Amino acid sequence: MGRPHVWRARRLPVLFGVLTGLVVMALVATPAVAFWTATGAGSGSGVTTTLAAPTGVTVPPTSSTTVAVSWTGSTGSPAPTGYYVLRDSSAPACASSPSALITGTSCDDTGVAAGTHTYRVVAVYRSWTATSAASGPVVVSTASKLAFSVQPTNATATLAISPAPQVVVQDASGAAAPGAGRTITVAIGANPAGGTLSGTVSATTNASGVATFPGLSVNRAGAGYTLTAASTGLTSATSSPFAITAGAASRLVFTASPATSFAGRAFHTQPVVAIQDAGGNVVTSSTATVSVALTTPGGATLTCTAKAAVAGVATFTGCLVSAVGTHTLTATSGALTPAVSTPFQVIAAPTALNWVDHTTSGCAGPTGTPAALTYTYCFSLLGNGTVTSKVQLVDGAGNAVVNVGQAITITLSTTTGGTTPTTLTIPHGASVSTGSTTFTPAYLLNPGSTVTAASSGFASATATLRSFS
């Protein structure tokens, strides 16, 4: 029983030596350190955290193929590194994915197929994810055509059409196809009066796919106007018809001015003055009295009686200027803006008539001047001669003059016998009468018979038929 104790006693010095050597080696190899130990007792607890899911995922109730998605970001700690969006629970949306995160709280999902869709947003922090509740549904439709959602209404010329016309983008079925930023242009379609469209003729759609066109106006009065709407890639639309009426009377306008005329003789083209609104439309309800005056008298006087407008138009008659020169007329009526005619020439009037283009039957001759002809041997027991002739307009020297005035009526009178016809006419733009007259003197040994061509203000022309020379 005592031997084991002896064995242990013998080995203790050896173990002690080994330990001492190890300690010495440690001291040589590393710097000296000192430490203390303490003991005690106590209690504690750890903190557990969770990544919060986004909330309030919002989409519009309807949209085009681009859907705007927004949400409220995750709150608390840890804050997410970013988000990705899922369409209909699983399809990647907004070009996002677990490896392509969105750092904001909104995005546009493009190229979405037509149909009804919902969206979820996933928050990401390291390997943690938290998914939001689904958004409300969005109905996506494909834009196909345009339609007027607010039609143009009847309006006054140059004033804005009210309410402002609106155009909506629709899908093939006629349902609205929302989507902002699409450019739509309107123009006049049916144009019964040659009007011009002013105002906002190009506009972009709002989020509902509607474009509004404020301040549109048409300057010419007429019934049956339409508007057209067009946008690239969409079927165009035509509005319902509407009318434009004239506005308040504003100004006078010469719609007809005199042309070159004879001094002291009525103008061939008499003045015509219209009462118009600011857009140039005749105010057909106006019966205002219009007067004209000679703007550039130069020693001349104007004879012209004021006229009351009929259906907005004053038509003058019998107006003339007394002396040669270049003239203009001025039209006035109360507070309306006056009008000035285009310039016109007044030239010297012709003074006489001549016989021309004459032929005879059974007479010799003629002798004398074109204003006084004499035919001989025109009578016999068996009959009498005849003369057929036209009448010419001439000046004092006998030179032919073209009639720039109104048509001149020539009256034919005889001492004995008769003429067929009894009047001739020298029309505007001509020098000679368009027709001829045939003079037949009284039968049987009449020593002489005359025919006279006359017109007020001109020296007459006479032809005489005699029995002998």
C-alpha positions, 0 to 999 in steps of 0.5 A: 500500500505504501509503494504508490506514494513513493512513486508519486514522490519520485516523479514530482521533481521531474514534472516541476522541472519540465514546467519550469523550462516551458515557462522560461522558454515562454518568457524568452519568446514573448514580451511580458504580460500581466492579467487579473481574473475576477469572478462574479454573478449577474444577468442580461438579454440580447436584441432581436430585429426584423426588416420591415416590409414596404407599405402603401403600394399604389398604382393608377386604376387605369393606365397605358402600357406604362404603369407608374408604381409608388410605395412607402419605404420600409421603416425601422432598423435595419434600413433596406439596401433597396427594393425590387418590384413584382408584377402579379406576384412573380413577374419582374417589373420596373427593370428591377430584380434582386441584383438590380435594386431601386433605391427610391420609392417609385418607378415606371413599369414599361411595356405592360401587356393589356389586362388587369395587374397588381404590384408588390414591392420587396425590400432587401437588406443583405440576405433578408427580404420583406414583401409588401401587400399587393397594390390595388388593381390597374387596368392596362389598355393599348392605345389605338385611336382618338376621340373627341371627349368634349366636342367643339361648340358654336362660337363667334368669329375670332373668339375662343370656343368654349368649353375648350375641346378635349381629345381622349386616347382610346383602345380598340374597344373605345375604352380610355387608354390613359397615359401622359405625354402623348402629343395630339394635334388638331386642325380644321377638317370641313372648312365651309368658309375658308377659315383659319384655326388659331389658339392651342392646336397641339397639346399633350395628354395628361395621366388620363390620356386626355389632351385639352385645347384652350383658346381655339378660334376660327376667323371666318363665319360659316356653318358646318365646320369640323375639327380633326385630331391626329397623333402618331400611330393612332387612328385620327378623329373628326369632331361633330359639326359646329358653326361660326357666326360674325361678331360685332360690326367693327370696320368698313371694307370696299368690296368693289372700287371704281375702275377707270372712268369718264369725267362727269359720267357714272362709274361703270363699277359703282362702289360697294362697301361691306360692314365687317367684324374684326375677323373680316366677316360681313355683319349681315344684321347691320343696316348702318348708313355708309357715306363716301367722299373723294379722298384726293379731290384735286379740283374735282367733286364727287357726286354720290348719295349715301346708302343704308346697308342691306344685310351688311352691304351698302351698294352705291349707284350713279356715283361720278367724279367731275374732273380728270385725275387719279382718285380714291374714295373714303367710306365712313359710318359712325364709329366704324373704322373707315375704308379707302378704295383702291386708286382709279383714273378719271379720264376725259369723256368722249363728246360725239357720235359717228356713223360707221360700217354703213352699207346701202341699197338703192342709193349712191354715196355717201358724201360728207363726214361720219357725223353727217352723211348724205346719200343720193338717188335713194327714191324712185317710182318703184321703191326707195333705198335703205341704209344700214349702219352702226354708231361709234363713240368719238372725241372732239377730233373724231377719234374713236374712244373706248367706252370705260363707263356704263353702257351708252344707249343711242336713240334713233329718230327720223323725219320720215320713214323708220328705223329697225331697231329704234335704239342701239347700245355701245357697251362698256369696253367697246367703241362701236354699237354691238348692233346695226340699224336699218333706215328706210325713208318714206316712199315715193319721190320724197325729196329728203329724209333723215335719221339721227343718232343721239345720246345725252351729252354727245353731239349727234350724228345724222344721215340724209337720204335724197331723191337726187344729188 
